Each structure stands twice: as C-alpha cells, then as structure tokens.
Amino acid sequence: MAGVNPYIRKVEAVRTDRPFTVTFVDEETGATTEVRVDATLPLGRLGLEGSLLDIAEAAGVEINHSCGGVCACSTCHVYVTAGGKTCPPATEDEEDQLDKAPALTTDSRLACQCVPDGTQDLTVRIPKWNRNQVKEGHH
Ligand code: FES
C-alpha cells in the first residue's frame, strides 16, 4: 500500500485503463527499460497510484525514493523528456520539493507525483546522481 502525506494537497490524477509504454533511461549505465503499462501491471504500491515511481517499482526499475513516495523529499527527481504533457502539472507541493533537487530542467518531475493519463507513451530519464544515491544507500 502506498503511503499518503496528510500535509499536502491531494493530486487530481486520473488513472486510465488505456495501455501505454514508459521507457526508462538510466543515465548512468545507458540502460533502457520499456515498461508496458496495462491492467496486468501491479500498481498502487509506491507513490501515487499509477505514478512513474509506482510504474518503475512494479517493473523492477530502481528510482531512489527516500520519503517513500509521499512528496516529502526530492530524491525521486526524474526528467520526463517525452509525453510529459500527459501528466497533470506539478502541484505547489511538488514544486516546493523540486526546488531542493539538483540540476532542475523544464522536464523535471517528482516520479512519485507524476501520473500519466495514458494518452501518449513517455520517456523518463533517471539522473546519474539518483542512481548513485541508490548505490550508496542514502535514505
Ligand atoms: S519519493 Fe520523496 S518526493 Fe518522491
């Protein structure tokens, strides 16, 4: 069961049953993982249900998530380089956390708060520094 942060406004994200693909690109290794998101993917375990972090977790793709996916850190910062418009805009709470993340770009999102609506495939780059944090075991 995914955690909930009672101190933030709930994100109005709509999950869809329309199948789509998320391609995760690990900037450290260059590895690419294509994940088909459909009714068989076990979601609802981490971050907002159907979020990029939830999808990554279900597919075995590692993204750091120190706060457990409740919008209380910035360690799940990723770059949504394609299909980002299919996610609702970042809330003020997400923006506040993103402000603390390194190397922000216009593609920056918190993976645990970004829930695609399934109308388009996405490409998500996992920054090098995120992967290093996972390896070094920072929590
Ligand atoms: S895991 Fe902490 S904000 Fe996403």
Boltz pocket constraint, residues with backbone or C-beta under 6 A from the ligand:
constraints:
  - pocket:
      binder: B
      contacts: [[A, 64], [A, 65], [A, 66], [A, 67], [A, 68], [A, 69], [A, 70], [A, 71], [A, 72], [A, 73], [A, 74], [A, 75], [A, 76], [A, 97], [A, 110], [A, 111], [A, 112], [A, 113]]
      max_distance: 6.0
